[in-house]
Amino acid sequence: MDLNYSEEQVMLREQIQKFCETEYDFYKREAVVKSSEDFDPKVWQLFADQGWLSMPFSEDSGGFGFGSIELSILFEEFGKSLVIEPYLATIVLSGLLLDKSPYADKNKLIDQICAGQIHISLAYAEVDKGYDYLSVNTTLNDEFCLNGTKTLVLNGANANKIIVTCSKNDQFGIAIVDADAEGVSINSFTTIDGQSCAEISFENTKIDESGLIVTGSDAKNLLNEVINLATLCVSSEAVGCMESCYLKTVEYTKGREQFGQPISNFQVLQHRMVDMFVESELSKSLLFKAMLEIDLDSNEKFKHVSALKAHIGKYGKLSAQDAVQLHGGMGVSDEMMIGHYLKKMVAIDALFGNADYHLKKFSS
């Protein structure tokens, strides 16, 4: 089996690396985080011009038809530079759900997404439901009025439309509604890693009958597929963070002197950095297996993504903690990137199921 990336995939990685090095350094990223817009519209339009927003959509929908491998490459590079743009929310969660759905107007919406003209968010999580996304209290009655509250809606405050999981006549369903529709209230907040999230409430929010995208087992399977792919994407992002933590720590310890020599010469610190390197490489191996299983549409794809996410959740945070500790006081300052990797790893562990959840899912 050839596990090497294709020439096209290598070119994609180089293109993203070049963008991150020249257009999205740490100071640019911090400026975006501290801005009132939660992301940079100019950067988002650059994503559209580069074709990155069209990348995972099917050719029938006007996309390039790229799969899990290309998405993993993109998110791994995004993780190294801690890119804050809402690619996960708009493209992976919402766009791909539409692309894989039978929704009649999906091509029109996907065209607008690919052009960078609109944002769509997926509202799937509810308070007190844990990671059971198929259990919902949000209801859609026979008059097609939506009632309920969703939490942790990524990029919810910037969304033009919201895809909502709900229950209609005791059947699980997925519907789409305009963000400015009557009865929709949005409370925006920022997560530990600088991402924009929202709590969204619906009070007798009227939707068109055509706004009910899919119901029943088809809706459940569609949501599970999209969440599984999104879990792979954030795990790829974590792999990029782990590699950067290791490399930046090695570089820092070579330049930091104590007792007349670089602290990288101290054996106990060398052992810590070797552990970081080993866990980074193990995570890459698990990532390869998971993305290949998804690419082949294997029956084992959910299991292997859970194995990857469980490992990332435990050892990704541990690697970031070691990196912060080896940087000393500088590691916890906002002026250095290393502390922001730890925040990102904490956020990734909590997203789509933490390490304990996925370990139980893997072993069940």
GIPE-V57849 format. One record per residue. N is the residue number from 1. SS is DSSP state (a for helix, b for strand, c for the rest). PSI is psi in radians with two decimals (* if undefined). Layout:
BEGIN
N;SS;PSI
N;SS;PSI
END
This chain:
BEGIN
1;c;2.28
2;c;1.98
3;c;0.18
4;c;2.57
5;c;2.57
6;c;2.91
7;a;-0.68
8;a;-0.68
9;a;-0.65
10;a;-0.73
11;a;-0.67
12;a;-0.80
13;a;-0.78
14;a;-0.66
15;a;-0.77
16;a;-0.72
17;a;-0.76
18;a;-0.73
19;a;-0.81
20;a;-0.63
21;a;-0.63
22;a;-0.54
23;a;-0.20
24;c;1.03
25;c;-3.11
26;a;-0.68
27;a;-0.64
28;a;-0.75
29;a;-0.76
30;a;-0.62
31;a;-0.66
32;a;-0.77
33;a;-0.69
34;a;-0.11
35;c;2.90
36;c;-0.13
37;c;-0.10
38;c;-0.35
39;c;2.95
40;c;1.94
41;a;-0.56
42;a;-0.70
43;a;-0.72
44;a;-0.68
45;a;-0.58
46;a;-0.69
47;a;-0.74
48;a;-0.76
49;a;-0.60
50;a;-0.22
51;c;0.10
52;c;-0.52
53;c;-0.43
54;c;-0.20
55;c;-0.88
56;c;-0.11
57;c;2.65
58;c;2.74
59;a;-0.53
60;a;-0.46
61;a;0.09
62;c;0.20
63;c;-2.99
64;c;-0.18
65;c;0.37
66;c;2.75
67;c;-2.65
68;a;-0.55
69;a;-0.83
70;a;-0.68
71;a;-0.67
72;a;-0.70
73;a;-0.83
74;a;-0.82
75;a;-0.53
76;a;-0.74
77;a;-0.64
78;a;-0.66
79;a;-0.64
80;a;-0.61
81;a;0.05
82;c;0.81
83;c;2.29
84;c;-0.09
85;c;2.60
86;c;0.86
87;a;-0.72
88;a;-0.80
89;a;-0.85
90;a;-0.74
91;a;-0.95
92;a;-0.97
93;a;-0.89
94;a;-0.87
95;a;-0.81
96;a;-0.53
97;a;-0.77
98;a;-0.74
99;a;-0.62
100;c;-0.04
101;c;2.96
102;c;0.27
103;c;2.28
104;c;-0.67
105;c;0.35
106;a;-0.64
107;a;-0.64
108;a;-0.78
109;a;-0.71
110;a;-0.65
111;a;-0.75
112;a;-0.64
113;a;-0.82
114;a;-0.53
115;c;-0.07
116;c;0.35
117;c;-0.51
118;c;2.79
119;c;2.48
120;b;2.41
121;b;2.61
122;b;2.06
123;b;1.72
124;c;-0.32
125;b;2.53
126;c;2.70
127;c;2.46
128;c;0.22
129;c;-0.10
130;c;-2.32
131;c;0.31
132;c;1.51
133;c;-0.19
134;c;-0.14
135;c;2.01
136;c;2.56
137;c;-0.28
138;c;2.29
139;b;2.67
140;b;1.95
141;c;-3.09
142;c;-0.35
143;c;0.12
144;c;0.78
145;b;2.29
146;b;2.31
147;b;2.33
148;b;3.14
149;b;2.35
150;b;2.55
151;b;2.89
152;b;0.80
153;b;1.87
154;b;2.27
155;c;0.44
156;a;-0.62
157;a;-0.37
158;a;0.03
159;c;2.43
160;c;-0.55
161;b;2.69
162;b;2.24
163;b;2.21
164;b;2.30
165;b;2.42
166;b;3.09
167;b;2.24
168;b;2.04
169;c;0.79
170;c;0.27
171;b;2.41
172;b;2.38
173;b;2.90
174;b;2.20
175;b;2.86
176;b;2.43
177;b;2.61
178;b;2.42
179;c;-0.43
180;c;0.27
181;c;2.70
182;c;2.33
183;c;-0.06
184;b;2.18
185;b;2.35
186;b;2.20
187;b;1.90
188;b;2.57
189;b;2.93
190;b;2.38
191;c;3.04
192;c;-0.50
193;c;0.19
194;c;0.03
195;c;2.61
196;b;2.20
197;b;2.97
198;b;2.65
199;b;2.19
200;b;2.22
201;b;2.52
202;b;2.18
203;b;1.78
204;b;0.77
205;b;2.02
206;b;2.31
207;c;2.77
208;c;2.67
209;a;-0.58
210;a;-0.23
211;a;-0.21
212;b;1.81
213;b;-0.86
214;b;2.66
215;b;2.97
216;a;-2.61
217;a;-0.54
218;a;-0.69
219;a;-0.73
220;a;-0.78
221;a;-0.68
222;a;-0.81
223;a;-0.75
224;a;-0.71
225;a;-0.80
226;a;-0.75
227;a;-0.66
228;a;-0.74
229;a;-0.69
230;a;-0.63
231;a;-0.70
232;a;-0.72
233;a;-0.81
234;a;-0.50
235;a;-0.66
236;a;-0.71
237;a;-0.72
238;a;-0.64
239;a;-0.73
240;a;-0.69
241;a;-0.75
242;a;-0.76
243;a;-0.73
244;a;-0.68
245;a;-0.79
246;a;-0.88
247;a;-0.73
248;a;-0.56
249;a;-0.73
250;a;-0.78
251;a;-0.74
252;a;-0.75
253;a;-0.41
254;a;-0.48
255;a;-0.28
256;c;2.17
257;b;2.53
258;b;2.37
259;c;0.62
260;c;0.24
261;b;2.74
262;b;2.45
263;a;-0.22
264;a;-0.25
265;a;-0.27
266;c;2.21
267;a;-0.67
268;a;-0.59
269;a;-0.59
270;a;-0.70
271;a;-0.71
272;a;-0.73
273;a;-0.57
274;a;-0.72
275;a;-0.72
276;a;-0.73
277;a;-0.78
278;a;-0.81
279;a;-0.59
280;a;-0.76
281;a;-0.66
282;a;-0.70
283;a;-0.67
284;a;-0.70
285;a;-0.75
286;a;-0.61
287;a;-0.76
288;a;-0.82
289;a;-0.79
290;a;-0.76
291;a;-0.54
292;a;-0.66
293;a;-0.70
294;a;-0.72
295;a;-0.60
296;c;-0.03
297;c;0.80
298;c;2.71
299;c;-0.30
300;c;0.12
301;a;-0.63
302;a;-0.68
303;a;-0.76
304;a;-0.56
305;a;-0.66
306;a;-0.67
307;a;-0.76
308;a;-0.83
309;a;-0.64
310;a;-0.75
311;a;-0.76
312;a;-0.76
313;a;-0.65
314;a;-0.96
315;a;-0.37
316;a;-0.80
317;a;-0.69
318;a;-0.73
319;a;-0.72
320;a;-0.64
321;a;-0.74
322;a;-0.70
323;a;-0.75
324;a;-0.75
325;a;-0.69
326;a;-0.31
327;c;-0.16
328;a;-2.54
329;a;-0.53
330;a;-0.42
331;a;-0.40
332;a;0.09
333;c;2.58
334;c;-0.27
335;c;-0.24
336;c;2.55
337;c;-0.44
338;a;-0.67
339;a;-0.50
340;a;-0.47
341;a;-0.71
342;a;-0.75
343;a;-0.73
344;a;-0.72
345;a;-0.64
346;a;-0.76
347;a;-0.73
348;a;-0.67
349;a;-0.66
350;a;-0.31
351;c;2.25
352;c;0.39
353;c;2.19
354;c;-3.06
355;a;-0.75
356;a;-0.74
357;a;-0.82
358;a;-0.47
359;a;-0.73
360;a;-0.67
361;a;-0.67
362;a;-0.69
363;a;-0.18
364;c;*
END
